[in-house]
């Protein structure tokens, strides 16, 4: 019954910005971390950014200094602010939730949103 719904993707020119949103709904009682992953055409899915329950963040080296992950605990939404976008940022971006039931981990994924960076 857990659902993750991404939005905010689209077409942008190099150097432009986008903000992705992921709204979480359903029976999630304990969230360990949330994150964003992406998959470029013909490539493996890769981690972009994560934010822990304590607010600690991690970023892929390729996006450090350009992307910022944040969350709103009231709205149950995680965001990815993407600045100075490059063509290599193109891909499908997926929201992820790492949840816990006691000590048992559960991972949930959104349907993905397309980001295209092109002139």
NORZIGI-V443907 format. One record per residue. N is the residue number from 1. SS is DSSP state (alpha for helix, beta for strand, coil for the rest). PSI is psi in degrees with one decimal (none if undefined). Layout:
BEGIN
n->[N:N]
ss->[SS:SS]
psi->[PSI:PSI]
END
This chain:
BEGIN
n->[1:2:3:4:5:6:7:8:9:10:11:12:13:14:15:16:17:18:19:20:21:22:23:24:25:26:27:28:29:30:31:32:33:34:35:36:37:38:39:40:41:42:43:44:45:46:47:48:49:50:51:52:53:54:55:56:57:58:59:60:61:62:63:64:65:66:67:68:69:70:71:72:73:74:75:76:77:78:79:80:81:82:83:84:85:86:87:88:89:90:91:92:93:94:95:96:97:98:99:100:101:102:103:104:105:106:107:108:109:110:111:112:113:114:115:116:117:118:119]
ss->[coil:coil:beta:beta:beta:beta:beta:coil:coil:beta:beta:beta:coil:coil:coil:coil:coil:beta:beta:beta:beta:beta:beta:beta:beta:coil:coil:coil:coil:coil:beta:beta:beta:beta:beta:beta:beta:beta:beta:coil:coil:coil:coil:coil:coil:beta:beta:beta:beta:beta:beta:beta:coil:coil:coil:coil:beta:beta:beta:coil:coil:coil:coil:coil:coil:coil:beta:beta:beta:beta:beta:beta:coil:coil:coil:coil:beta:beta:beta:beta:beta:beta:coil:coil:coil:coil:alpha:alpha:alpha:coil:beta:beta:beta:beta:beta:beta:beta:beta:beta:beta:beta:coil:coil:beta:beta:beta:beta:beta:beta:coil:coil:coil:beta:beta:beta:beta:beta:coil:coil]
psi->[-6.7:134.0:138.5:123.9:113.4:153.8:166.5:-5.9:169.6:-165.3:130.1:149.3:154.7:136.3:-9.8:-176.5:151.4:152.8:118.8:144.6:147.2:114.5:127.8:132.7:159.8:-170.9:77.1:111.7:-24.4:114.9:119.7:-42.1:159.4:154.5:173.6:135.7:160.8:156.3:114.4:158.1:127.0:9.1:166.4:152.7:135.6:152.1:136.2:-53.0:149.1:155.4:127.9:172.6:-26.7:-2.4:0.9:137.9:151.6:145.7:148.4:146.5:-33.0:-16.9:-2.4:133.7:-11.1:-34.4:148.8:125.4:140.8:170.1:157.7:108.4:-23.8:-45.4:-6.0:52.5:138.2:141.8:155.9:106.0:122.1:115.1:160.4:52.2:145.1:156.9:-33.8:-7.3:-7.8:135.8:-178.5:125.7:130.7:135.4:143.2:141.6:127.1:105.2:167.9:136.1:103.0:-115.3:3.0:124.5:144.9:134.4:136.0:147.1:146.0:178.2:-14.8:150.2:135.7:131.9:123.0:122.8:110.5:149.8:none]
END
